[in-house]
Amino acid sequence: MIAVETEQQAMDHSKRPTPLVRDVDALLKRGIEAVEYDRIDEALGVLRQAAQLAPESPDVMLVFGIALMRGMEMQEALNVLE
């Protein structure tokens, strides 16, 4: 018997939280890719993790700030980019 996934089940899979990753470089790379492909919610999730792990990284904070602006979270973007 072949299992057929419903549209709702497929959507539930796509909304699963991002697993916690401790590799800042991997998070940054994934965040940049997500921003480039306009997957802003995904980008914000992984870049927020990267920013928590490496708050002093100018690269992480710059890309995180850009993602926040793309997500129309202007006040937080300004705080991150200061």
C-alpha positions, 0 to 999 in steps of 0.5 A, spaced: 500 500 500 502 506 498 501 512 503 499 518 500 501 525 504 495 530 504 496 537 502 495 539 510 500 533 512 505 536 507 504 543 510 505 541 517 512 538 515 514 544 512 512 548 518 517 544 523 522 548 527 529 548 525 533 543 529 538 547 533 545 547 530 551 549 533 555 551 527 555 558 525 558 558 519 553 552 516 547 557 519 550 563 516 551 559 509 544 556 510 541 563 512 544 567 506 541 561 501 534 562 504 535 570 503 537 569 496 531 565 494 526 569 498 525 564 504 525 570 509 522 566 515 527 560 514 532 565 513 530 569 520 530 562 524 537 560 522 540 567 522 537 568 529 540 562 531 547 564 528 546 571 532 545 568 538 551 563 538 556 569 535 553 576 537 560 579 535 560 576 528 559 582 523 558 577 517 552 574 521 549 580 524 549 584 517 546 578 513 541 577 519 539 585 519 538 584 511 533 578 512 530 582 518 529 588 513 526 583 507 521 581 513 519 588 514 522 588 521 525 595 521 526 596 528 529 590 530 533 590 523 536 597 525 538 595 532 542 589 529 545 593 524 547 598 529 
